[in-house]
Amino acid sequence: MRVKVITDSTAYLPADIIDKYNITVVPLNVHFEGEVFKEGTRYSYKEYYDKLRKSSGFPITSQPSAGEFLEVFEQLASGQDALVILLSTKISGTFQSANMARDLLTDRNVNVHLVDSEFSGMGLGFQVIEACELLEAGKSIDEVTSRLAEMRKKMHLYFVVDNLEYLARGGRMSTISCKLGTLIQLKPVLALQEGELALFQKVRTLPRAMAVVLAELNKAQDSISKIAIINVEYQEKALQLQEQLQQKYDVPVSICELGPVVGSHLGPGSLGVVFY
């Protein structure tokens, strides 16, 4: 019986990949200006970020409930395996909700395997796609999870935000640090390290910050398999960077636009790369 692959909305997978592998995507929630909606519904990314720019408030994001995961798990056939690959436990309680749902399952013949991706965006997306490809090739779940663990060891995600205000408003950075950084045009290079957001390096301008990111990519050039450019409302620059990287590296280079759950904390104009 075919293994069911399940992930959450912060993988930001293309619709054709979701359809090709019949992936179930469990959305996270966005609470903003008196309304609550599931990520990927209600607003296009452009509509949402236009609204975010104009608002003096800030959205709150929350993980799916255990009940929502349980509803998904109960749709599995008896005896079926599910591989559930989710965003980092250090930045969301999504994994915990799925774990609670697994414990609530009454059909003990359904086998739910949970994986903490330690990433979000295409750091998570790459792992979901790899899992689908391996399962399609007949690999066992143990072989797949072992491969994903190897991927995580060599996976890196770096990005630069255009405006520190969003990190501050979202509680990811103190308001004082934000104001000082904006004053001196600080452009911190941030990274996801061991599953959580970390300051990688401080520089003064966007070109210098991107130079730091691309230097890290260049260090790994001999072992890179895939690259994705992540961005928040910065598609034009992402396309330029894609062309630049395709000319330099003989590997696939995709573009991933981040949605409300992740993008709200980084803000429009954010740009980065994830590679392994």
KAURLIN-V576024 format. One line per field, one symbol per residue. ss: DSSP state (H for helix, E for strand, L for the rest). psi: psi as a letter, one per 30 degrees, with the letter a starting at -180 (. if undefined). A space follows every 50 residues. Layout:
ss = ???
psi = ???
This chain:
ss = LLLEEEEEHHHLLLHHHHHHHLLEEELLEEEELLEEEELLLLLLHHHHHH HHHHLLLLLEEELLLHHHHHHHHLLLLLLLEEEEEELLLLLLLHHHHHHH HHHHLLLLLLEEEEEELLLLLHHHHHHHHHHHHHHHLLLLHHHHHHHHHH HHHHLEEEEELLLLHHHHHLLLLLHHHHHHHHHLLLEEEEEEELLEEEEE EEELLHHHHHHHHHHHHHHLLLLLLEEEEEEELLHHHHHHHHHHHHHHLL LEEEEEELLHHHHHHHLLLEEEEEEL
psi = kkkkkkalfgfhkkeeeeeeghkkjjklkkjkhglklkkflekleeeefe eeefkfaklkklllleeeeeeeeffklkfkkkjjjllkffflgeeeeeee eeffkfjffkjjkkkjfglabfeeeeeeeeeeeeeegglleeeeeeeeee eefgkkjklkkekfeeeeeggfkkeeeeeeeeeghkikklljkhflkkke kklfleeeeeeeefeeeeegefgkelkkkkljhheeeeeeeeeeeefekh lkjlkjkkaeeefefelkfkkakkl.
